[in-house]
Structures are given as structure tokens and as C-alpha cells.
Amino acid sequence: MSWDEWEQLKADAVTRGQDAGTRIHLDQLPGDLGGGAGTPAQTGDLRVEQTDLTKIGGAAHTLYNQLWDRGRLSNTGVDAAAGDLTRQGFALGAGLRHVSDKWDTQLKSLLDACAQISNHMQVTKKIHAGDEAYIARRMSGIDTLDAGFDERVGGPGAHNPVHGAHAPKNN
């Protein structure tokens, strides 16, 4: 459809619409979608640098070590106090034992999560480094292949230098 045809169709629709009390309406997205983020063309690709992954993994590892050193109740007198209180007939002993058990369960879950985050960041770094190298190798191979088929390298009928030196034909 040409521009003139489009303009004529719009004019015809306006004329028909005035009789029926309607008008042309083109569907579109609202001007501001919110969220503050632009389109991918405006913001670019999602990028994560190796230093970012290293910082996240390092923070998770540090938290793991601190929780291991300072969060465990088994090295304190909590379990001994719970046992002593229970032997003396205090209900508080059973309550203290229950709290200690729950603390250990939650601490183990948190330690596991920290270890998984730290390990995942290390694995992610290695995987993405390997992916980047693979993509670079593949792309350089594609460039070489494209250059071999690129007729713009030389004039029509001229030898393409990508294929090496050309031996003259003997007539």
C-alpha cells in the first residue's frame, strides 16, 4: 500500500465516521510504561562483569565463614544449660533445647544457601568465560567464511586474497 492510498483510506474513514459519530483510533502503548527502564535499544544488553560475580561470591563466602564462626550454638553452653535445667526439673530446659535445635536447623539452611551462592558464582564465572571463548572462536570462523564468499573483496572475476596466493593459469 502506498502512502497516498493510506491517506485516502484515512480520509474515507473520517468521512464515514463523522456520520456515525466515530473517529479513527490507532491502538498504541501508553507513553510512559513506568518502571524507569527504557527499551533494550535505549539501555543495551544485560551485562554482568566477572568482577560483579566475584564480589557476590566473595560476600557469600565471607558470610558463610562468619556464620560458621559466630552462629553455632554447639560450641557455647546452650545445650549444656538446657540439659542441666531439664535435669533440675525446669520446663525452661526443654524450651531452651527446642530453641537451640531450631537455631541449628535454620543456621544450616543459611550456611547451605551461602555455600550454594558462592559456588554458583564460581561456576558461573567459569561457564561464561568458556562461552565467551567459544563464541569468539565461532564468530572468527564465520568472519573468515564470510570473507571467502564476499564478492566485494575484489572486482568481479578477480581472485579473492582470503584463499591465498593465486597461481597464474598456463594457456
CNS distance restraints for C-alpha pairs under 8 A (distance, minus, plus):
assign (resid   1 and name CA) (resid   5 and name CA) 6.23 0.50 0.50
assign (resid   1 and name CA) (resid   6 and name CA) 6.85 0.50 0.50
assign (resid   2 and name CA) (resid   6 and name CA) 6.39 0.50 0.50
assign (resid   3 and name CA) (resid   7 and name CA) 6.22 0.50 0.50
assign (resid   4 and name CA) (resid   8 and name CA) 6.18 0.50 0.50
assign (resid   5 and name CA) (resid   9 and name CA) 6.19 0.50 0.50
assign (resid   6 and name CA) (resid  10 and name CA) 6.23 0.50 0.50
assign (resid   7 and name CA) (resid  11 and name CA) 6.21 0.50 0.50
assign (resid   8 and name CA) (resid  12 and name CA) 6.13 0.50 0.50
assign (resid   9 and name CA) (resid  13 and name CA) 6.11 0.50 0.50
assign (resid  10 and name CA) (resid  14 and name CA) 6.19 0.50 0.50
assign (resid  10 and name CA) (resid  24 and name CA) 7.68 0.50 0.50
assign (resid  11 and name CA) (resid  15 and name CA) 6.26 0.50 0.50
assign (resid  12 and name CA) (resid  16 and name CA) 6.23 0.50 0.50
assign (resid  13 and name CA) (resid  17 and name CA) 5.81 0.50 0.50
assign (resid  13 and name CA) (resid  23 and name CA) 7.57 0.50 0.50
assign (resid  13 and name CA) (resid  24 and name CA) 6.98 0.50 0.50
assign (resid  14 and name CA) (resid  18 and name CA) 6.10 0.50 0.50
assign (resid  14 and name CA) (resid  23 and name CA) 5.98 0.50 0.50
assign (resid  14 and name CA) (resid  24 and name CA) 6.63 0.50 0.50
assign (resid  15 and name CA) (resid  19 and name CA) 7.00 0.50 0.50
assign (resid  16 and name CA) (resid  20 and name CA) 6.82 0.50 0.50
assign (resid  17 and name CA) (resid  21 and name CA) 5.72 0.50 0.50
assign (resid  17 and name CA) (resid  22 and name CA) 4.52 0.50 0.50
assign (resid  17 and name CA) (resid  23 and name CA) 5.16 0.50 0.50
assign (resid  17 and name CA) (resid  24 and name CA) 7.57 0.50 0.50
assign (resid  18 and name CA) (resid  22 and name CA) 6.00 0.50 0.50
assign (resid  18 and name CA) (resid  23 and name CA) 6.87 0.50 0.50
assign (resid  37 and name CA) (resid  43 and name CA) 7.49 0.50 0.50
assign (resid  38 and name CA) (resid  42 and name CA) 5.66 0.50 0.50
assign (resid  38 and name CA) (resid  43 and name CA) 5.92 0.50 0.50
assign (resid  39 and name CA) (resid  43 and name CA) 6.21 0.50 0.50
assign (resid  40 and name CA) (resid  44 and name CA) 5.13 0.50 0.50
assign (resid  40 and name CA) (resid  45 and name CA) 6.51 0.50 0.50
assign (resid  48 and name CA) (resid  52 and name CA) 6.46 0.50 0.50
assign (resid  48 and name CA) (resid  53 and name CA) 7.35 0.50 0.50
assign (resid  49 and name CA) (resid  53 and name CA) 6.73 0.50 0.50
assign (resid  50 and name CA) (resid  54 and name CA) 6.11 0.50 0.50
assign (resid  50 and name CA) (resid 125 and name CA) 6.36 0.50 0.50
assign (resid  51 and name CA) (resid  55 and name CA) 6.13 0.50 0.50
assign (resid  52 and name CA) (resid  56 and name CA) 6.34 0.50 0.50
assign (resid  53 and name CA) (resid  57 and name CA) 6.08 0.50 0.50
assign (resid  53 and name CA) (resid 121 and name CA) 5.64 0.50 0.50
assign (resid  53 and name CA) (resid 122 and name CA) 7.66 0.50 0.50
assign (resid  53 and name CA) (resid 124 and name CA) 7.92 0.50 0.50
assign (resid  53 and name CA) (resid 125 and name CA) 6.88 0.50 0.50
assign (resid  54 and name CA) (resid  58 and name CA) 5.87 0.50 0.50
assign (resid  54 and name CA) (resid 121 and name CA) 6.90 0.50 0.50
assign (resid  54 and name CA) (resid 122 and name CA) 7.43 0.50 0.50
assign (resid  55 and name CA) (resid  59 and name CA) 6.04 0.50 0.50
assign (resid  56 and name CA) (resid  60 and name CA) 6.26 0.50 0.50
assign (resid  56 and name CA) (resid 117 and name CA) 7.97 0.50 0.50
assign (resid  56 and name CA) (resid 118 and name CA) 7.31 0.50 0.50
assign (resid  56 and name CA) (resid 121 and name CA) 7.14 0.50 0.50
assign (resid  57 and name CA) (resid  61 and name CA) 6.15 0.50 0.50
assign (resid  57 and name CA) (resid 117 and name CA) 6.36 0.50 0.50
assign (resid  57 and name CA) (resid 118 and name CA) 4.13 0.50 0.50
assign (resid  57 and name CA) (resid 119 and name CA) 7.18 0.50 0.50
assign (resid  57 and name CA) (resid 120 and name CA) 7.75 0.50 0.50
assign (resid  57 and name CA) (resid 121 and name CA) 5.27 0.50 0.50
assign (resid  57 and name CA) (resid 122 and name CA) 6.87 0.50 0.50
assign (resid  58 and name CA) (resid  62 and name CA) 6.09 0.50 0.50
assign (resid  58 and name CA) (resid 118 and name CA) 6.74 0.50 0.50
assign (resid  59 and name CA) (resid  63 and name CA) 6.11 0.50 0.50
assign (resid  59 and name CA) (resid 118 and name CA) 7.94 0.50 0.50
assign (resid  60 and name CA) (resid  64 and name CA) 6.12 0.50 0.50
assign (resid  60 and name CA) (resid 114 and name CA) 5.06 0.50 0.50
assign (resid  60 and name CA) (resid 115 and name CA) 6.99 0.50 0.50
assign (resid  60 and name CA) (resid 117 and name CA) 6.32 0.50 0.50
assign (resid  60 and name CA) (resid 118 and name CA) 5.38 0.50 0.50
assign (resid  61 and name CA) (resid  65 and name CA) 6.30 0.50 0.50
assign (resid  61 and name CA) (resid 114 and name CA) 6.57 0.50 0.50
assign (resid  61 and name CA) (resid 115 and name CA) 6.71 0.50 0.50
assign (resid  61 and name CA) (resid 118 and name CA) 5.71 0.50 0.50
assign (resid  62 and name CA) (resid  66 and name CA) 6.21 0.50 0.50
assign (resid  63 and name CA) (resid  67 and name CA) 6.03 0.50 0.50
assign (resid  63 and name CA) (resid 114 and name CA) 7.02 0.50 0.50
assign (resid  64 and name CA) (resid  68 and name CA) 6.08 0.50 0.50
assign (resid  64 and name CA) (resid 111 and name CA) 5.63 0.50 0.50
assign (resid  64 and name CA) (resid 114 and name CA) 5.66 0.50 0.50
assign (resid  64 and name CA) (resid 115 and name CA) 6.77 0.50 0.50
assign (resid  65 and name CA) (resid  69 and name CA) 6.12 0.50 0.50
assign (resid  66 and name CA) (resid  70 and name CA) 5.85 0.50 0.50
assign (resid  66 and name CA) (resid  71 and name CA) 7.44 0.50 0.50
assign (resid  67 and name CA) (resid  71 and name CA) 4.70 0.50 0.50
assign (resid  67 and name CA) (resid  72 and name CA) 7.25 0.50 0.50
assign (resid  67 and name CA) (resid 107 and name CA) 7.70 0.50 0.50
assign (resid  67 and name CA) (resid 111 and name CA) 7.19 0.50 0.50
assign (resid  68 and name CA) (resid  72 and name CA) 6.22 0.50 0.50
assign (resid  68 and name CA) (resid 111 and name CA) 7.58 0.50 0.50
assign (resid  71 and name CA) (resid 107 and name CA) 7.18 0.50 0.50
assign (resid  72 and name CA) (resid  76 and name CA) 7.80 0.50 0.50
assign (resid  72 and name CA) (resid 104 and name CA) 6.99 0.50 0.50
assign (resid  72 and name CA) (resid 107 and name CA) 7.52 0.50 0.50
assign (resid  73 and name CA) (resid  77 and name CA) 7.58 0.50 0.50
assign (resid  73 and name CA) (resid  78 and name CA) 6.40 0.50 0.50
assign (resid  73 and name CA) (resid  79 and name CA) 7.68 0.50 0.50
assign (resid  73 and name CA) (resid 100 and name CA) 7.00 0.50 0.50
assign (resid  73 and name CA) (resid 103 and name CA) 7.92 0.50 0.50
assign (resid  73 and name CA) (resid 104 and name CA) 7.33 0.50 0.50
assign (resid  74 and name CA) (resid  78 and name CA) 7.14 0.50 0.50
assign (resid  74 and name CA) (resid  79 and name CA) 6.69 0.50 0.50
assign (resid  77 and name CA) (resid  81 and name CA) 5.86 0.50 0.50
assign (resid  78 and name CA) (resid  82 and name CA) 6.09 0.50 0.50
assign (resid  78 and name CA) (resid  96 and name CA) 7.53 0.50 0.50
assign (resid  78 and name CA) (resid  97 and name CA) 7.84 0.50 0.50
assign (resid  78 and name CA) (resid 100 and name CA) 7.15 0.50 0.50
assign (resid  79 and name CA) (resid  83 and name CA) 6.19 0.50 0.50
assign (resid  79 and name CA) (resid  96 and name CA) 7.88 0.50 0.50
assign (resid  79 and name CA) (resid  97 and name CA) 6.41 0.50 0.50
assign (resid  79 and name CA) (resid 100 and name CA) 7.10 0.50 0.50
assign (resid  80 and name CA) (resid  84 and name CA) 6.09 0.50 0.50
assign (resid  81 and name CA) (resid  85 and name CA) 6.01 0.50 0.50
assign (resid  81 and name CA) (resid  93 and name CA) 7.23 0.50 0.50
assign (resid  82 and name CA) (resid  86 and name CA) 6.12 0.50 0.50
assign (resid  82 and name CA) (resid  92 and name CA) 7.55 0.50 0.50
assign (resid  82 and name CA) (resid  93 and name CA) 4.22 0.50 0.50
assign (resid  82 and name CA) (resid  94 and name CA) 6.55 0.50 0.50
assign (resid  82 and name CA) (resid  95 and name CA) 7.91 0.50 0.50
assign (resid  82 and name CA) (resid  96 and name CA) 5.47 0.50 0.50
assign (resid  82 and name CA) (resid  97 and name CA) 5.41 0.50 0.50
assign (resid  83 and name CA) (resid  87 and name CA) 6.19 0.50 0.50
assign (resid  83 and name CA) (resid  93 and name CA) 6.25 0.50 0.50
assign (resid  83 and name CA) (resid  94 and name CA) 8.00 0.50 0.50
assign (resid  83 and name CA) (resid  97 and name CA) 7.66 0.50 0.50
assign (resid  84 and name CA) (resid  88 and name CA) 6.32 0.50 0.50
assign (resid  84 and name CA) (resid  93 and name CA) 7.18 0.50 0.50
assign (resid  85 and name CA) (resid  89 and name CA) 6.45 0.50 0.50
assign (resid  85 and name CA) (resid  90 and name CA) 5.34 0.50 0.50
assign (resid  85 and name CA) (resid  91 and name CA) 7.59 0.50 0.50
assign (resid  85 and name CA) (resid  92 and name CA) 6.70 0.50 0.50
assign (resid  85 and name CA) (resid  93 and name CA) 4.52 0.50 0.50
assign (resid  86 and name CA) (resid  90 and name CA) 5.38 0.50 0.50
assign (resid  86 and name CA) (resid  91 and name CA) 6.57 0.50 0.50
assign (resid  86 and name CA) (resid  92 and name CA) 7.29 0.50 0.50
assign (resid  86 and name CA) (resid  93 and name CA) 4.47 0.50 0.50
assign (resid  86 and name CA) (resid  94 and name CA) 6.24 0.50 0.50
assign (resid  90 and name CA) (resid  94 and name CA) 7.91 0.50 0.50
assign (resid  91 and name CA) (resid  95 and name CA) 6.64 0.50 0.50
assign (resid  92 and name CA) (resid  96 and name CA) 5.99 0.50 0.50
assign (resid  93 and name CA) (resid  97 and name CA) 6.16 0.50 0.50
assign (resid  94 and name CA) (resid  98 and name CA) 6.15 0.50 0.50
assign (resid  95 and name CA) (resid  99 and name CA) 6.23 0.50 0.50
assign (resid  96 and name CA) (resid 100 and name CA) 6.10 0.50 0.50
assign (resid  97 and name CA) (resid 101 and name CA) 6.13 0.50 0.50
assign (resid  98 and name CA) (resid 102 and name CA) 6.22 0.50 0.50
assign (resid  99 and name CA) (resid 103 and name CA) 6.00 0.50 0.50
assign (resid 100 and name CA) (resid 104 and name CA) 6.22 0.50 0.50
assign (resid 101 and name CA) (resid 105 and name CA) 6.24 0.50 0.50
assign (resid 102 and name CA) (resid 106 and name CA) 6.15 0.50 0.50
assign (resid 103 and name CA) (resid 107 and name CA) 5.94 0.50 0.50
assign (resid 104 and name CA) (resid 108 and name CA) 6.07 0.50 0.50
assign (resid 105 and name CA) (resid 109 and name CA) 6.39 0.50 0.50
assign (resid 106 and name CA) (resid 110 and name CA) 6.23 0.50 0.50
assign (resid 107 and name CA) (resid 111 and name CA) 6.05 0.50 0.50
assign (resid 108 and name CA) (resid 112 and name CA) 6.05 0.50 0.50
assign (resid 109 and name CA) (resid 113 and name CA) 6.22 0.50 0.50
assign (resid 110 and name CA) (resid 114 and name CA) 6.21 0.50 0.50
assign (resid 111 and name CA) (resid 115 and name CA) 6.13 0.50 0.50
assign (resid 112 and name CA) (resid 116 and name CA) 6.09 0.50 0.50
assign (resid 113 and name CA) (resid 117 and name CA) 6.18 0.50 0.50
assign (resid 114 and name CA) (resid 118 and name CA) 6.14 0.50 0.50
assign (resid 115 and name CA) (resid 119 and name CA) 5.99 0.50 0.50
assign (resid 116 and name CA) (resid 120 and name CA) 5.77 0.50 0.50
assign (resid 117 and name CA) (resid 121 and name CA) 6.16 0.50 0.50
assign (resid 118 and name CA) (resid 122 and name CA) 6.49 0.50 0.50
assign (resid 119 and name CA) (resid 123 and name CA) 6.17 0.50 0.50
assign (resid 120 and name CA) (resid 124 and name CA) 5.84 0.50 0.50
assign (resid 121 and name CA) (resid 125 and name CA) 6.12 0.50 0.50
assign (resid 122 and name CA) (resid 126 and name CA) 6.48 0.50 0.50
assign (resid 123 and name CA) (resid 127 and name CA) 6.07 0.50 0.50
assign (resid 124 and name CA) (resid 128 and name CA) 5.97 0.50 0.50
assign (resid 125 and name CA) (resid 129 and name CA) 6.03 0.50 0.50
assign (resid 126 and name CA) (resid 130 and name CA) 6.17 0.50 0.50
assign (resid 127 and name CA) (resid 131 and name CA) 6.09 0.50 0.50
assign (resid 128 and name CA) (resid 132 and name CA) 5.97 0.50 0.50
assign (resid 129 and name CA) (resid 133 and name CA) 6.29 0.50 0.50
assign (resid 130 and name CA) (resid 134 and name CA) 6.12 0.50 0.50
assign (resid 131 and name CA) (resid 135 and name CA) 6.04 0.50 0.50
assign (resid 132 and name CA) (resid 136 and name CA) 6.07 0.50 0.50
assign (resid 133 and name CA) (resid 137 and name CA) 6.17 0.50 0.50
assign (resid 134 and name CA) (resid 138 and name CA) 6.16 0.50 0.50
assign (resid 135 and name CA) (resid 139 and name CA) 5.91 0.50 0.50
assign (resid 136 and name CA) (resid 140 and name CA) 6.08 0.50 0.50
assign (resid 137 and name CA) (resid 141 and name CA) 6.28 0.50 0.50
assign (resid 138 and name CA) (resid 142 and name CA) 6.23 0.50 0.50
assign (resid 139 and name CA) (resid 143 and name CA) 6.17 0.50 0.50
assign (resid 140 and name CA) (resid 144 and name CA) 6.30 0.50 0.50
assign (resid 141 and name CA) (resid 145 and name CA) 6.18 0.50 0.50
assign (resid 142 and name CA) (resid 146 and name CA) 5.91 0.50 0.50
assign (resid 143 and name CA) (resid 147 and name CA) 6.04 0.50 0.50
assign (resid 144 and name CA) (resid 148 and name CA) 6.39 0.50 0.50
assign (resid 144 and name CA) (resid 162 and name CA) 7.85 0.50 0.50
assign (resid 145 and name CA) (resid 149 and name CA) 6.72 0.50 0.50
assign (resid 146 and name CA) (resid 150 and name CA) 5.94 0.50 0.50
assign (resid 147 and name CA) (resid 153 and name CA) 7.53 0.50 0.50
assign (resid 147 and name CA) (resid 162 and name CA) 6.74 0.50 0.50
assign (resid 148 and name CA) (resid 160 and name CA) 7.00 0.50 0.50
assign (resid 148 and name CA) (resid 162 and name CA) 5.89 0.50 0.50
assign (resid 148 and name CA) (resid 163 and name CA) 6.98 0.50 0.50
assign (resid 151 and name CA) (resid 155 and name CA) 7.23 0.50 0.50
assign (resid 151 and name CA) (resid 156 and name CA) 7.10 0.50 0.50
assign (resid 151 and name CA) (resid 160 and name CA) 7.89 0.50 0.50
assign (resid 153 and name CA) (resid 160 and name CA) 6.33 0.50 0.50
assign (resid 153 and name CA) (resid 161 and name CA) 7.79 0.50 0.50
assign (resid 154 and name CA) (resid 158 and name CA) 5.67 0.50 0.50
assign (resid 154 and name CA) (resid 159 and name CA) 6.91 0.50 0.50
assign (resid 154 and name CA) (resid 160 and name CA) 6.20 0.50 0.50
assign (resid 159 and name CA) (resid 166 and name CA) 6.92 0.50 0.50
assign (resid 160 and name CA) (resid 164 and name CA) 7.84 0.50 0.50
assign (resid 161 and name CA) (resid 165 and name CA) 6.74 0.50 0.50
assign (resid 161 and name CA) (resid 166 and name CA) 7.96 0.50 0.50
